[in-house]
């Protein structure tokens, strides 16, 4: 199993509030990394890309749950 697969499985186990917290944490980390980059202190530039993709994963899970809830209540 890859690191990404494990991360996605852990995110799927979270409830809606947990996903919102994960999203907030990732956004905060992205802000810190951007500040480090601006001041020339950032050593791992790839980490910015990883965090942005993590944010996208969380958004995808939130949207998938919203769609599932909407279609589940109709039928």
PDB file of N, H, CA, C and O in Angstrom:
ATOM      1  N   UNK A   1       0.823  -1.173   0.000  1.00  0.00           N
ATOM      2  CA  UNK A   1       0.000   0.000   0.000  1.00  0.00           C
ATOM      3  C   UNK A   1       0.875   1.248   0.000  1.00  0.00           C
ATOM      4  O   UNK A   1       1.899   1.311   0.681  1.00  0.00           O
ATOM      5  N   UNK A   2       0.459   2.209  -0.758  1.00  0.00           N
ATOM      6  H   UNK A   2      -0.373   2.157  -1.311  1.00  0.00           H
ATOM      7  CA  UNK A   2       1.225   3.441  -0.820  1.00  0.00           C
ATOM      8  C   UNK A   2       0.792   4.400   0.285  1.00  0.00           C
ATOM      9  O   UNK A   2      -0.254   4.230   0.910  1.00  0.00           O
ATOM     10  N   UNK A   3       1.609   5.386   0.498  1.00  0.00           N
ATOM     11  H   UNK A   3       2.459   5.524  -0.011  1.00  0.00           H
ATOM     12  CA  UNK A   3       1.316   6.398   1.516  1.00  0.00           C
ATOM     13  C   UNK A   3       0.007   7.117   1.193  1.00  0.00           C
ATOM     14  O   UNK A   3      -0.780   7.423   2.088  1.00  0.00           O
ATOM     15  N   UNK A   4      -0.214   7.380  -0.079  1.00  0.00           N
ATOM     16  H   UNK A   4       0.426   7.131  -0.807  1.00  0.00           H
ATOM     17  CA  UNK A   4      -1.426   8.079  -0.510  1.00  0.00           C
ATOM     18  C   UNK A   4      -2.667   7.233  -0.247  1.00  0.00           C
ATOM     19  O   UNK A   4      -3.695   7.762   0.177  1.00  0.00           O
ATOM     20  N   UNK A   5      -2.585   5.927  -0.492  1.00  0.00           N
ATOM     21  H   UNK A   5      -1.750   5.498  -0.836  1.00  0.00           H
ATOM     22  CA  UNK A   5      -3.710   5.032  -0.270  1.00  0.00           C
ATOM     23  C   UNK A   5      -4.078   4.998   1.213  1.00  0.00           C
ATOM     24  O   UNK A   5      -5.255   5.012   1.573  1.00  0.00           O
ATOM     25  N   UNK A   6      -3.066   4.955   2.054  1.00  0.00           N
ATOM     26  H   UNK A   6      -2.109   4.944   1.762  1.00  0.00           H
ATOM     27  CA  UNK A   6      -3.298   4.947   3.496  1.00  0.00           C
ATOM     28  C   UNK A   6      -3.957   6.256   3.921  1.00  0.00           C
ATOM     29  O   UNK A   6      -4.878   6.252   4.739  1.00  0.00           O
ATOM     30  N   UNK A   7      -3.487   7.379   3.367  1.00  0.00           N
ATOM     31  H   UNK A   7      -2.740   7.382   2.703  1.00  0.00           H
ATOM     32  CA  UNK A   7      -4.052   8.680   3.704  1.00  0.00           C
ATOM     33  C   UNK A   7      -5.527   8.740   3.316  1.00  0.00           C
ATOM     34  O   UNK A   7      -6.349   9.222   4.095  1.00  0.00           O
ATOM     35  N   UNK A   8      -5.869   8.264   2.138  1.00  0.00           N
ATOM     36  H   UNK A   8      -5.201   7.872   1.505  1.00  0.00           H
ATOM     37  CA  UNK A   8      -7.258   8.297   1.674  1.00  0.00           C
ATOM     38  C   UNK A   8      -8.134   7.414   2.560  1.00  0.00           C
ATOM     39  O   UNK A   8      -9.257   7.795   2.891  1.00  0.00           O
ATOM     40  N   UNK A   9      -7.636   6.239   2.946  1.00  0.00           N
ATOM     41  H   UNK A   9      -6.724   5.929   2.676  1.00  0.00           H
ATOM     42  CA  UNK A   9      -8.408   5.359   3.815  1.00  0.00           C
ATOM     43  C   UNK A   9      -8.663   6.011   5.168  1.00  0.00           C
ATOM     44  O   UNK A   9      -9.757   5.894   5.719  1.00  0.00           O
ATOM     45  N   UNK A  10      -7.656   6.696   5.703  1.00  0.00           N
ATOM     46  H   UNK A  10      -6.767   6.791   5.255  1.00  0.00           H
ATOM     47  CA  UNK A  10      -7.823   7.378   6.984  1.00  0.00           C
ATOM     48  C   UNK A  10      -8.841   8.508   6.861  1.00  0.00           C
ATOM     49  O   UNK A  10      -9.644   8.720   7.770  1.00  0.00           O
ATOM     50  N   UNK A  11      -8.813   9.230   5.749  1.00  0.00           N
ATOM     51  H   UNK A  11      -8.161   9.058   5.011  1.00  0.00           H
ATOM     52  CA  UNK A  11      -9.767  10.318   5.549  1.00  0.00           C
ATOM     53  C   UNK A  11     -11.187   9.777   5.419  1.00  0.00           C
ATOM     54  O   UNK A  11     -12.127  10.393   5.922  1.00  0.00           O
ATOM     55  N   UNK A  12     -11.358   8.641   4.757  1.00  0.00           N
ATOM     56  H   UNK A  12     -10.594   8.140   4.349  1.00  0.00           H
ATOM     57  CA  UNK A  12     -12.698   8.066   4.593  1.00  0.00           C
ATOM     58  C   UNK A  12     -13.297   7.626   5.915  1.00  0.00           C
ATOM     59  O   UNK A  12     -14.518   7.585   6.062  1.00  0.00           O
ATOM     60  N   UNK A  13     -12.448   7.298   6.879  1.00  0.00           N
ATOM     61  H   UNK A  13     -11.456   7.332   6.761  1.00  0.00           H
ATOM     62  CA  UNK A  13     -12.934   6.868   8.183  1.00  0.00           C
ATOM     63  C   UNK A  13     -13.441   8.035   9.029  1.00  0.00           C
ATOM     64  O   UNK A  13     -14.165   7.825  10.002  1.00  0.00           O
ATOM     65  N   UNK A  14     -13.067   9.254   8.669  1.00  0.00           N
ATOM     66  H   UNK A  14     -12.478   9.425   7.879  1.00  0.00           H
ATOM     67  CA  UNK A  14     -13.467  10.430   9.437  1.00  0.00           C
ATOM     68  C   UNK A  14     -14.923  10.792   9.164  1.00  0.00           C
ATOM     69  O   UNK A  14     -15.454  10.522   8.086  1.00  0.00           O
ATOM     70  N   UNK A  15     -15.554  11.405  10.156  1.00  0.00           N
ATOM     71  H   UNK A  15     -15.123  11.624  11.031  1.00  0.00           H
ATOM     72  CA  UNK A  15     -16.900  11.919   9.942  1.00  0.00           C
ATOM     73  C   UNK A  15     -16.789  13.309   9.297  1.00  0.00           C
ATOM     74  O   UNK A  15     -15.689  13.777   9.007  1.00  0.00           O
ATOM     75  N   UNK A  16     -17.918  13.949   9.080  1.00  0.00           N
ATOM     76  H   UNK A  16     -18.812  13.568   9.315  1.00  0.00           H
ATOM     77  CA  UNK A  16     -17.924  15.245   8.399  1.00  0.00           C
ATOM     78  C   UNK A  16     -17.131  16.300   9.162  1.00  0.00           C
ATOM     79  O   UNK A  16     -16.411  17.098   8.561  1.00  0.00           O
ATOM     80  N   UNK A  17     -17.262  16.303  10.471  1.00  0.00           N
ATOM     81  H   UNK A  17     -17.846  15.655  10.959  1.00  0.00           H
ATOM     82  CA  UNK A  17     -16.527  17.279  11.280  1.00  0.00           C
ATOM     83  C   UNK A  17     -15.025  16.999  11.203  1.00  0.00           C
ATOM     84  O   UNK A  17     -14.219  17.927  11.134  1.00  0.00           O
ATOM     85  N   UNK A  18     -14.659  15.737  11.214  1.00  0.00           N
ATOM     86  H   UNK A  18     -15.313  14.983  11.270  1.00  0.00           H
ATOM     87  CA  UNK A  18     -13.258  15.365  11.094  1.00  0.00           C
ATOM     88  C   UNK A  18     -12.667  15.788   9.762  1.00  0.00           C
ATOM     89  O   UNK A  18     -11.515  16.215   9.698  1.00  0.00           O
ATOM     90  N   UNK A  19     -13.454  15.671   8.691  1.00  0.00           N
ATOM     91  H   UNK A  19     -14.390  15.324   8.742  1.00  0.00           H
ATOM     92  CA  UNK A  19     -12.988  16.116   7.371  1.00  0.00           C
ATOM     93  C   UNK A  19     -12.783  17.622   7.347  1.00  0.00           C
ATOM     94  O   UNK A  19     -11.813  18.113   6.769  1.00  0.00           O
ATOM     95  N   UNK A  20     -13.689  18.349   7.971  1.00  0.00           N
ATOM     96  H   UNK A  20     -14.477  17.950   8.440  1.00  0.00           H
ATOM     97  CA  UNK A  20     -13.541  19.808   8.028  1.00  0.00           C
ATOM     98  C   UNK A  20     -12.286  20.190   8.806  1.00  0.00           C
ATOM     99  O   UNK A  20     -11.583  21.128   8.430  1.00  0.00           O
ATOM    100  N   UNK A  21     -12.004  19.468   9.887  1.00  0.00           N
ATOM    101  H   UNK A  21     -12.575  18.706  10.192  1.00  0.00           H
ATOM    102  CA  UNK A  21     -10.790  19.733  10.662  1.00  0.00           C
ATOM    103  C   UNK A  21      -9.541  19.403   9.848  1.00  0.00           C
ATOM    104  O   UNK A  21      -8.557  20.142   9.884  1.00  0.00           O
ATOM    105  N   UNK A  22      -9.585  18.292   9.116  1.00  0.00           N
ATOM    106  H   UNK A  22     -10.385  17.692   9.087  1.00  0.00           H
ATOM    107  CA  UNK A  22      -8.453  17.913   8.279  1.00  0.00           C
ATOM    108  C   UNK A  22      -8.207  18.974   7.205  1.00  0.00           C
ATOM    109  O   UNK A  22      -7.064  19.314   6.899  1.00  0.00           O
ATOM    110  N   UNK A  23      -9.291  19.485   6.644  1.00  0.00           N
ATOM    111  H   UNK A  23     -10.219  19.209   6.892  1.00  0.00           H
ATOM    112  CA  UNK A  23      -9.180  20.534   5.633  1.00  0.00           C
ATOM    113  C   UNK A  23      -8.570  21.794   6.231  1.00  0.00           C
ATOM    114  O   UNK A  23      -7.688  22.410   5.632  1.00  0.00           O
ATOM    115  N   UNK A  24      -9.038  22.171   7.404  1.00  0.00           N
ATOM    116  H   UNK A  24      -9.754  21.671   7.891  1.00  0.00           H
ATOM    117  CA  UNK A  24      -8.505  23.361   8.074  1.00  0.00           C
ATOM    118  C   UNK A  24      -7.014  23.198   8.400  1.00  0.00           C
ATOM    119  O   UNK A  24      -6.232  24.134   8.236  1.00  0.00           O
ATOM    120  N   UNK A  25      -6.627  21.997   8.865  1.00  0.00           N
ATOM    121  H   UNK A  25      -7.262  21.236   8.998  1.00  0.00           H
ATOM    122  CA  UNK A  25      -5.224  21.739   9.186  1.00  0.00           C
ATOM    123  C   UNK A  25      -4.339  21.836   7.945  1.00  0.00           C
ATOM    124  O   UNK A  25      -3.255  22.417   7.990  1.00  0.00           O
ATOM    125  N   UNK A  26      -4.807  21.268   6.849  1.00  0.00           N
ATOM    126  H   UNK A  26      -5.687  20.796   6.812  1.00  0.00           H
ATOM    127  CA  UNK A  26      -4.025  21.304   5.612  1.00  0.00           C
ATOM    128  C   UNK A  26      -3.893  22.732   5.072  1.00  0.00           C
ATOM    129  O   UNK A  26      -2.833  23.130   4.587  1.00  0.00           O
ATOM    130  N   UNK A  27      -4.977  23.485   5.163  1.00  0.00           N
ATOM    131  H   UNK A  27      -5.837  23.161   5.557  1.00  0.00           H
ATOM    132  CA  UNK A  27      -4.904  24.878   4.708  1.00  0.00           C
ATOM    133  C   UNK A  27      -3.935  25.687   5.557  1.00  0.00           C
ATOM    134  O   UNK A  27      -3.202  26.530   5.040  1.00  0.00           O
ATOM    135  N   UNK A  28      -3.934  25.430   6.857  1.00  0.00           N
ATOM    136  H   UNK A  28      -4.530  24.745   7.277  1.00  0.00           H
ATOM    137  CA  UNK A  28      -3.008  26.125   7.751  1.00  0.00           C
ATOM    138  C   UNK A  28      -1.563  25.754   7.416  1.00  0.00           C
ATOM    139  O   UNK A  28      -0.684  26.615   7.397  1.00  0.00           O
ATOM    140  N   UNK A  29      -1.324  24.466   7.151  1.00  0.00           N
ATOM    141  H   UNK A  29      -2.039  23.767   7.167  1.00  0.00           H
ATOM    142  CA  UNK A  29       0.024  24.038   6.791  1.00  0.00           C
ATOM    143  C   UNK A  29       0.457  24.657   5.465  1.00  0.00           C
ATOM    144  O   UNK A  29       1.613  25.053   5.309  1.00  0.00           O
ATOM    145  N   UNK A  30      -0.465  24.740   4.514  1.00  0.00           N
ATOM    146  H   UNK A  30      -1.403  24.419   4.641  1.00  0.00           H
ATOM    147  CA  UNK A  30      -0.147  25.363   3.234  1.00  0.00           C
ATOM    148  C   UNK A  30       0.230  26.822   3.420  1.00  0.00           C
ATOM    149  O   UNK A  30       1.168  27.310   2.791  1.00  0.00           O
ATOM    150  N   UNK A  31      -0.499  27.521   4.284  1.00  0.00           N
ATOM    151  H   UNK A  31      -1.261  27.124   4.795  1.00  0.00           H
ATOM    152  CA  UNK A  31      -0.179  28.915   4.565  1.00  0.00           C
ATOM    153  C   UNK A  31       1.229  29.035   5.148  1.00  0.00           C
ATOM    154  O   UNK A  31       1.998  29.909   4.745  1.00  0.00           O
ATOM    155  N   UNK A  32       1.563  28.165   6.087  1.00  0.00           N
ATOM    156  H   UNK A  32       0.939  27.456   6.414  1.00  0.00           H
ATOM    157  CA  UNK A  32       2.891  28.200   6.695  1.00  0.00           C
ATOM    158  C   UNK A  32       3.985  27.927   5.660  1.00  0.00           C
ATOM    159  O   UNK A  32       5.027  28.581   5.661  1.00  0.00           O
ATOM    160  N   UNK A  33       3.740  26.970   4.791  1.00  0.00           N
ATOM    161  H   UNK A  33       2.893  26.439   4.790  1.00  0.00           H
ATOM    162  CA  UNK A  33       4.729  26.652   3.759  1.00  0.00           C
ATOM    163  C   UNK A  33       4.911  27.818   2.789  1.00  0.00           C
ATOM    164  O   UNK A  33       6.028  28.108   2.362  1.00  0.00           O
ATOM    165  N   UNK A  34       3.818  28.478   2.448  1.00  0.00           N
ATOM    166  H   UNK A  34       2.911  28.242   2.795  1.00  0.00           H
ATOM    167  CA  UNK A  34       3.918  29.633   1.548  1.00  0.00           C
ATOM    168  C   UNK A  34       4.696  30.773   2.200  1.00  0.00           C
ATOM    169  O   UNK A  34       5.473  31.464   1.539  1.00  0.00           O
ATOM    170  N   UNK A  35       4.483  30.962   3.491  1.00  0.00           N
ATOM    171  H   UNK A  35       3.852  30.401   4.027  1.00  0.00           H
ATOM    172  CA  UNK A  35       5.253  31.986   4.196  1.00  0.00           C
ATOM    173  C   UNK A  35       6.740  31.625   4.230  1.00  0.00           C
ATOM    174  O   UNK A  35       7.599  32.488   4.049  1.00  0.00           O
ATOM    175  N   UNK A  36       7.031  30.359   4.459  1.00  0.00           N
ATOM    176  H   UNK A  36       6.333  29.657   4.606  1.00  0.00           H
ATOM    177  CA  UNK A  36       8.428  29.920   4.454  1.00  0.00           C
ATOM    178  C   UNK A  36       9.058  30.121   3.076  1.00  0.00           C
ATOM    179  O   UNK A  36      10.215  30.527   2.965  1.00  0.00           O
ATOM    180  N   UNK A  37       8.291  29.836   2.040  1.00  0.00           N
ATOM    181  H   UNK A  37       7.351  29.507   2.130  1.00  0.00           H
ATOM    182  CA  UNK A  37       8.811  30.014   0.682  1.00  0.00           C
ATOM    183  C   UNK A  37       9.096  31.490   0.413  1.00  0.00           C
ATOM    184  O   UNK A  37      10.103  31.834  -0.205  1.00  0.00           O
ATOM    185  N   UNK A  38       8.208  32.349   0.879  1.00  0.00           N
ATOM    186  H   UNK A  38       7.390  32.070   1.381  1.00  0.00           H
ATOM    187  CA  UNK A  38       8.372  33.782   0.636  1.00  0.00           C
ATOM    188  C   UNK A  38       9.594  34.342   1.353  1.00  0.00           C
ATOM    189  O   UNK A  38      10.230  35.279   0.870  1.00  0.00           O
ATOM    190  N   UNK A  39       9.917  33.766   2.506  1.00  0.00           N
ATOM    191  H   UNK A  39       9.400  33.005   2.899  1.00  0.00           H
ATOM    192  CA  UNK A  39      11.065  34.255   3.263  1.00  0.00           C
ATOM    193  C   UNK A  39      12.341  33.490   2.954  1.00  0.00           C
ATOM    194  O   UNK A  39      13.391  33.782   3.526  1.00  0.00           O
ATOM    195  N   UNK A  40      12.262  32.515   2.057  1.00  0.00           N
ATOM    196  H   UNK A  40      11.409  32.278   1.593  1.00  0.00           H
ATOM    197  CA  UNK A  40      13.441  31.763   1.654  1.00  0.00           C
ATOM    198  C   UNK A  40      13.836  30.669   2.625  1.00  0.00           C
ATOM    199  O   UNK A  40      14.961  30.174   2.558  1.00  0.00           O
ATOM    200  N   UNK A  41      12.944  30.273   3.527  1.00  0.00           N
ATOM    201  H   UNK A  41      12.030  30.674   3.581  1.00  0.00           H
ATOM    202  CA  UNK A  41      13.253  29.254   4.517  1.00  0.00           C
ATOM    203  C   UNK A  41      12.770  27.860   4.125  1.00  0.00           C
ATOM    204  O   UNK A  41      13.080  26.889   4.814  1.00  0.00           O
ATOM    205  N   UNK A  42      12.031  27.747   3.051  1.00  0.00           N
ATOM    206  H   UNK A  42      11.779  28.537   2.492  1.00  0.00           H
ATOM    207  CA  UNK A  42      11.445  26.471   2.665  1.00  0.00           C
ATOM    208  C   UNK A  42      12.512  25.571   2.049  1.00  0.00           C
ATOM    209  O   UNK A  42      13.213  25.961   1.115  1.00  0.00           O
ATOM    210  N   UNK A  43      12.618  24.357   2.592  1.00  0.00           N
ATOM    211  H   UNK A  43      12.048  24.041   3.351  1.00  0.00           H
ATOM    212  CA  UNK A  43      13.588  23.405   2.075  1.00  0.00           C
ATOM    213  C   UNK A  43      12.932  22.337   1.205  1.00  0.00           C
ATOM    214  O   UNK A  43      13.550  21.841   0.262  1.00  0.00           O
ATOM    215  N   UNK A  44      11.695  21.983   1.511  1.00  0.00           N
ATOM    216  H   UNK A  44      11.194  22.386   2.277  1.00  0.00           H
ATOM    217  CA  UNK A  44      11.003  20.931   0.771  1.00  0.00           C
ATOM    218  C   UNK A  44       9.907  21.553  -0.088  1.00  0.00           C
ATOM    219  O   UNK A  44       8.750  21.613   0.327  1.00  0.00           O
ATOM    220  N   UNK A  45      10.258  22.006  -1.256  1.00  0.00           N
ATOM    221  H   UNK A  45      11.198  21.958  -1.593  1.00  0.00           H
ATOM    222  CA  UNK A  45       9.298  22.678  -2.132  1.00  0.00           C
ATOM    223  C   UNK A  45       8.194  21.737  -2.595  1.00  0.00           C
ATOM    224  O   UNK A  45       7.076  22.177  -2.860  1.00  0.00           O
ATOM    225  N   UNK A  46       8.491  20.478  -2.692  1.00  0.00           N
ATOM    226  H   UNK A  46       9.400  20.120  -2.476  1.00  0.00           H
ATOM    227  CA  UNK A  46       7.495  19.500  -3.127  1.00  0.00           C
ATOM    228  C   UNK A  46       6.356  19.377  -2.120  1.00  0.00           C
ATOM    229  O   UNK A  46       5.249  18.980  -2.483  1.00  0.00           O
ATOM    230  N   UNK A  47       6.612  19.705  -0.888  1.00  0.00           N
ATOM    231  H   UNK A  47       7.512  20.027  -0.593  1.00  0.00           H
ATOM    232  CA  UNK A  47       5.593  19.594   0.158  1.00  0.00           C
ATOM    233  C   UNK A  47       4.371  20.468  -0.146  1.00  0.00           C
ATOM    234  O   UNK A  47       3.248  20.108   0.206  1.00  0.00           O
ATOM    235  N   UNK A  48       4.588  21.606  -0.792  1.00  0.00           N
ATOM    236  H   UNK A  48       5.501  21.898  -1.078  1.00  0.00           H
ATOM    237  CA  UNK A  48       3.474  22.476  -1.165  1.00  0.00           C
ATOM    238  C   UNK A  48       2.527  21.733  -2.104  1.00  0.00           C
ATOM    239  O   UNK A  48       1.309  21.785  -1.933  1.00  0.00           O
ATOM    240  N   UNK A  49       3.081  21.056  -3.077  1.00  0.00           N
ATOM    241  H   UNK A  49       4.071  21.014  -3.216  1.00  0.00           H
ATOM    242  CA  UNK A  49       2.253  20.293  -4.016  1.00  0.00           C
ATOM    243  C   UNK A  49       1.503  19.181  -3.292  1.00  0.00           C
ATOM    244  O   UNK A  49       0.324  18.952  -3.558  1.00  0.00           O
ATOM    245  N   UNK A  50       2.180  18.491  -2.379  1.00  0.00           N
ATOM    246  H   UNK A  50       3.138  18.677  -2.162  1.00  0.00           H
ATOM    247  CA  UNK A  50       1.549  17.407  -1.641  1.00  0.00           C
ATOM    248  C   UNK A  50       0.374  17.920  -0.807  1.00  0.00           C
ATOM    249  O   UNK A  50      -0.674  17.277  -0.746  1.00  0.00           O
ATOM    250  N   UNK A  51       0.545  19.053  -0.178  1.00  0.00           N
ATOM    251  H   UNK A  51       1.397  19.575  -0.227  1.00  0.00           H
ATOM    252  CA  UNK A  51      -0.520  19.622   0.648  1.00  0.00           C
ATOM    253  C   UNK A  51      -1.689  20.063  -0.222  1.00  0.00           C
ATOM    254  O   UNK A  51      -2.845  19.834   0.135  1.00  0.00           O
ATOM    255  N   UNK A  52      -1.406  20.690  -1.354  1.00  0.00           N
ATOM    256  H   UNK A  52      -0.467  20.877  -1.644  1.00  0.00           H
ATOM    257  CA  UNK A  52      -2.483  21.114  -2.255  1.00  0.00           C
ATOM    258  C   UNK A  52      -3.292  19.914  -2.733  1.00  0.00           C
ATOM    259  O   UNK A  52      -4.517  19.988  -2.824  1.00  0.00           O
ATOM    260  N   UNK A  53      -2.617  18.816  -3.037  1.00  0.00           N
ATOM    261  H   UNK A  53      -1.622  18.756  -2.963  1.00  0.00           H
ATOM    262  CA  UNK A  53      -3.322  17.613  -3.466  1.00  0.00           C
ATOM    263  C   UNK A  53      -4.114  16.995  -2.314  1.00  0.00           C
ATOM    264  O   UNK A  53      -5.192  16.439  -2.524  1.00  0.00           O
ATOM    265  N   UNK A  54      -3.580  17.095  -1.108  1.00  0.00           N
ATOM    266  H   UNK A  54      -2.705  17.547  -0.938  1.00  0.00           H
ATOM    267  CA  UNK A  54      -4.320  16.617   0.058  1.00  0.00           C
ATOM    268  C   UNK A  54      -5.592  17.409   0.269  1.00  0.00           C
ATOM    269  O   UNK A  54      -6.632  16.847   0.615  1.00  0.00           O
ATOM    270  N   UNK A  55      -5.512  18.711   0.062  1.00  0.00           N
ATOM    271  H   UNK A  55      -4.668  19.167  -0.219  1.00  0.00           H
ATOM    272  CA  UNK A  55      -6.704  19.566   0.164  1.00  0.00           C
ATOM    273  C   UNK A  55      -7.732  19.138  -0.883  1.00  0.00           C
ATOM    274  O   UNK A  55      -8.927  19.072  -0.594  1.00  0.00           O
ATOM    275  N   UNK A  56      -7.272  18.852  -2.079  1.00  0.00           N
ATOM    276  H   UNK A  56      -6.301  18.906  -2.314  1.00  0.00           H
ATOM    277  CA  UNK A  56      -8.181  18.414  -3.145  1.00  0.00           C
ATOM    278  C   UNK A  56      -8.831  17.077  -2.787  1.00  0.00           C
ATOM    279  O   UNK A  56     -10.008  16.864  -3.079  1.00  0.00           O
ATOM    280  N   UNK A  57      -8.070  16.173  -2.154  1.00  0.00           N
ATOM    281  H   UNK A  57      -7.114  16.346  -1.916  1.00  0.00           H
ATOM    282  CA  UNK A  57      -8.643  14.887  -1.746  1.00  0.00           C
ATOM    283  C   UNK A  57      -9.759  15.083  -0.725  1.00  0.00           C
ATOM    284  O   UNK A  57     -10.807  14.442  -0.805  1.00  0.00           O
ATOM    285  N   UNK A  58      -9.525  15.968   0.229  1.00  0.00           N
ATOM    286  H   UNK A  58      -8.674  16.489   0.295  1.00  0.00           H
ATOM    287  CA  UNK A  58     -10.541  16.218   1.250  1.00  0.00           C
ATOM    288  C   UNK A  58     -11.782  16.832   0.606  1.00  0.00           C
ATOM    289  O   UNK A  58     -12.905  16.437   0.920  1.00  0.00           O
ATOM    290  N   UNK A  59     -11.585  17.794  -0.293  1.00  0.00           N
ATOM    291  H   UNK A  59     -10.673  18.116  -0.549  1.00  0.00           H
ATOM    292  CA  UNK A  59     -12.725  18.397  -0.991  1.00  0.00           C
ATOM    293  C   UNK A  59     -13.493  17.345  -1.780  1.00  0.00           C
ATOM    294  O   UNK A  59     -14.723  17.383  -1.821  1.00  0.00           O
ATOM    295  N   UNK A  60     -12.795  16.415  -2.401  1.00  0.00           N
ATOM    296  H   UNK A  60     -11.796  16.384  -2.368  1.00  0.00           H
ATOM    297  CA  UNK A  60     -13.440  15.360  -3.178  1.00  0.00           C
ATOM    298  C   UNK A  60     -14.297  14.474  -2.283  1.00  0.00           C
ATOM    299  O   UNK A  60     -15.422  14.129  -2.644  1.00  0.00           O
ATOM    300  N   UNK A  61     -13.772  14.104  -1.121  1.00  0.00           N
ATOM    301  H   UNK A  61     -12.858  14.383  -0.827  1.00  0.00           H
ATOM    302  CA  UNK A  61     -14.538  13.266  -0.207  1.00  0.00           C
ATOM    303  C   UNK A  61     -15.768  13.997   0.325  1.00  0.00           C
ATOM    304  O   UNK A  61     -16.841  13.406   0.445  1.00  0.00           O
ATOM    305  N   UNK A  62     -15.612  15.273   0.643  1.00  0.00           N
ATOM    306  H   UNK A  62     -14.740  15.753   0.546  1.00  0.00           H
ATOM    307  CA  UNK A  62     -16.750  16.063   1.127  1.00  0.00           C
ATOM    308  C   UNK A  62     -17.836  16.136   0.059  1.00  0.00           C
ATOM    309  O   UNK A  62     -19.019  15.973   0.356  1.00  0.00           O
ATOM    310  N   UNK A  63     -17.432  16.378  -1.171  1.00  0.00           N
ATOM    311  H   UNK A  63     -16.470  16.510  -1.412  1.00  0.00           H
ATOM    312  CA  UNK A  63     -18.396  16.475  -2.277  1.00  0.00           C
ATOM    313  C   UNK A  63     -19.064  15.128  -2.544  1.00  0.00           C
ATOM    314  O   UNK A  63     -20.268  15.069  -2.793  1.00  0.00           O
ATOM    315  N   UNK A  64     -18.288  14.053  -2.494  1.00  0.00           N
ATOM    316  H   UNK A  64     -17.310  14.101  -2.292  1.00  0.00           H
ATOM    317  CA  UNK A  64     -18.855  12.725  -2.727  1.00  0.00           C
ATOM    318  C   UNK A  64     -19.897  12.393  -1.673  1.00  0.00           C
ATOM    319  O   UNK A  64     -20.933  11.804  -1.984  1.00  0.00           O
ATOM    320  N   UNK A  65     -19.629  12.766  -0.431  1.00  0.00           N
ATOM    321  H   UNK A  65     -18.788  13.244  -0.178  1.00  0.00           H
ATOM    322  CA  UNK A  65     -20.615  12.523   0.622  1.00  0.00           C
ATOM    323  C   UNK A  65     -21.865  13.364   0.418  1.00  0.00           C
ATOM    324  O   UNK A  65     -22.974  12.892   0.668  1.00  0.00           O
ATOM    325  N   UNK A  66     -21.703  14.589  -0.026  1.00  0.00           N
ATOM    326  H   UNK A  66     -20.802  14.973  -0.228  1.00  0.00           H
ATOM    327  CA  UNK A  66     -22.858  15.444  -0.270  1.00  0.00           C
ATOM    328  C   UNK A  66     -23.726  14.872  -1.386  1.00  0.00           C
ATOM    329  O   UNK A  66     -24.953  14.878  -1.289  1.00  0.00           O
ATOM    330  N   UNK A  67     -23.098  14.386  -2.424  1.00  0.00           N
ATOM    331  H   UNK A  67     -22.102  14.380  -2.502  1.00  0.00           H
ATOM    332  CA  UNK A  67     -23.840  13.785  -3.532  1.00  0.00           C
ATOM    333  C   UNK A  67     -24.535  12.515  -3.061  1.00  0.00           C
ATOM    334  O   UNK A  67     -25.694  12.274  -3.398  1.00  0.00           O
ATOM    335  N   UNK A  68     -23.827  11.704  -2.282  1.00  0.00           N
ATOM    336  H   UNK A  68     -22.886  11.899  -2.008  1.00  0.00           H
ATOM    337  CA  UNK A  68     -24.410  10.456  -1.768  1.00  0.00           C
ATOM    338  C   UNK A  68     -25.621  10.748  -0.885  1.00  0.00           C
ATOM    339  O   UNK A  68     -26.638  10.061  -0.982  1.00  0.00           O
ATOM    340  N   UNK A  69     -25.518  11.754  -0.033  1.00  0.00           N
ATOM    341  H   UNK A  69     -24.692  12.312   0.045  1.00  0.00           H
ATOM    342  CA  UNK A  69     -26.641  12.128   0.823  1.00  0.00           C
ATOM    343  C   UNK A  69     -27.827  12.616   0.000  1.00  0.00           C
ATOM    344  O   UNK A  69     -28.976  12.291   0.298  1.00  0.00           O
ATOM    345  N   UNK A  70     -27.541  13.394  -1.032  1.00  0.00           N
ATOM    346  H   UNK A  70     -26.607  13.658  -1.274  1.00  0.00           H
ATOM    347  CA  UNK A  70     -28.610  13.943  -1.865  1.00  0.00           C
ATOM    348  C   UNK A  70     -29.312  12.846  -2.643  1.00  0.00           C
ATOM    349  O   UNK A  70     -30.541  12.838  -2.721  1.00  0.00           O
ATOM    350  N   UNK A  71     -28.568  11.930  -3.213  1.00  0.00           N
ATOM    351  H   UNK A  71     -27.570  11.936  -3.150  1.00  0.00           H
ATOM    352  CA  UNK A  71     -29.194  10.866  -4.000  1.00  0.00           C
ATOM    353  C   UNK A  71     -29.814   9.799  -3.115  1.00  0.00           C
ATOM    354  O   UNK A  71     -30.781   9.145  -3.507  1.00  0.00           O
ATOM    355  N   UNK A  72     -29.261   9.620  -1.921  1.00  0.00           N
ATOM    356  H   UNK A  72     -28.476  10.150  -1.601  1.00  0.00           H
ATOM    357  CA  UNK A  72     -29.816   8.628  -1.000  1.00  0.00           C
ATOM    358  C   UNK A  72     -31.163   9.034  -0.447  1.00  0.00           C
ATOM    359  O   UNK A  72     -32.015   8.181  -0.198  1.00  0.00           O
ATOM    360  N   UNK A  73     -31.366  10.323  -0.251  1.00  0.00           N
ATOM    361  H   UNK A  73     -30.673  11.016  -0.453  1.00  0.00           H
ATOM    362  CA  UNK A  73     -32.635  10.784   0.302  1.00  0.00           C
ATOM    363  C   UNK A  73     -33.745  10.860  -0.742  1.00  0.00           C
ATOM    364  O   UNK A  73     -34.925  10.859  -0.394  1.00  0.00           O
ATOM    365  N   UNK A  74     -33.373  10.925  -2.023  1.00  0.00           N
ATOM    366  H   UNK A  74     -32.414  10.925  -2.307  1.00  0.00           H
ATOM    367  CA  UNK A  74     -34.373  11.013  -3.096  1.00  0.00           C
ATOM    368  C   UNK A  74     -34.989   9.655  -3.362  1.00  0.00           C
ATOM    369  O   UNK A  74     -36.208   9.535  -3.487  1.00  0.00           O
ATOM    370  N   UNK A  75     -34.158   8.634  -3.450  1.00  0.00           N
ATOM    371  H   UNK A  75     -33.167   8.731  -3.349  1.00  0.00           H
ATOM    372  CA  UNK A  75     -34.638   7.315  -3.872  1.00  0.00           C
ATOM    373  C   UNK A  75     -34.976   6.462  -2.753  1.00  0.00           C
ATOM    374  O   UNK A  75     -35.395   5.322  -2.951  1.00  0.00           O
TER     375      UNK A  75
END
